[in-house]
Amino acid sequence: MALQAHLVELERKHKVLESELHDALVHLSTDDLRIVELKRRKLMVKDEIERLRQASDTLH
């Protein structure tokens, strides 16, 4: 179950980053580097989620 809890936490982080990114894009004064960083972090979390799901599928 630890894997499932980790997946849930990563999905929560992904949603938070998605919200932060949306807010940053709405505010035109947001630094481009901030937007790039948010996109990078969001992608890293998404990749980790997919990696863990694939690992979980191979265990079942």
C-alpha positions as CSV (number, residue, x, y, z in Angstrom):
1,M,0.0,0.0,0.0
2,A,3.0,2.3,0.4
3,L,3.2,2.5,-3.4
4,Q,-0.5,3.5,-3.7
5,A,0.0,6.2,-1.0
6,H,3.0,7.6,-2.8
7,L,1.0,7.7,-6.1
8,V,-1.8,9.6,-4.3
9,E,0.7,12.1,-3.0
10,L,2.3,12.6,-6.4
11,E,-1.1,13.1,-8.0
12,R,-1.8,15.7,-5.3
13,K,1.5,17.5,-6.0
14,H,0.8,17.4,-9.8
15,K,-2.6,19.1,-9.2
16,V,-1.0,21.8,-7.0
17,L,1.6,22.4,-9.7
18,E,-1.0,22.6,-12.4
19,S,-2.9,25.2,-10.3
20,E,0.3,27.2,-9.7
21,L,1.1,27.1,-13.4
22,H,-2.4,28.3,-14.3
23,D,-2.1,31.2,-11.9
24,A,1.3,32.1,-13.2
25,L,0.1,32.1,-16.8
26,V,-2.9,34.2,-15.9
27,H,-0.7,36.9,-14.4
28,L,1.2,38.5,-17.2
29,S,3.8,39.8,-14.8
30,T,5.0,36.3,-13.9
31,D,8.7,35.7,-14.8
32,D,9.2,33.4,-17.7
33,L,11.7,31.4,-15.7
34,R,9.1,30.7,-13.0
35,I,6.8,29.4,-15.7
36,V,9.5,27.2,-17.1
37,E,10.4,25.9,-13.6
38,L,6.7,25.0,-12.9
39,K,6.3,23.2,-16.2
40,R,9.5,21.3,-15.5
41,R,8.5,20.3,-12.0
42,K,5.0,19.3,-13.2
43,L,6.5,17.1,-16.0
44,M,8.9,15.5,-13.5
45,V,6.0,14.6,-11.2
46,K,4.0,13.3,-14.1
47,D,6.9,11.1,-15.3
48,E,7.3,9.7,-11.8
49,I,3.6,8.9,-11.6
50,E,3.8,7.0,-14.9
51,R,6.9,5.2,-13.9
52,L,5.4,4.0,-10.6
53,R,2.2,3.0,-12.4
54,Q,4.1,0.9,-14.9
55,A,6.1,-0.7,-12.1
56,S,2.9,-1.4,-10.2
57,D,1.4,-3.0,-13.3
58,T,4.4,-5.3,-13.7
59,L,4.0,-6.5,-10.1
60,H,0.4,-7.6,-10.6
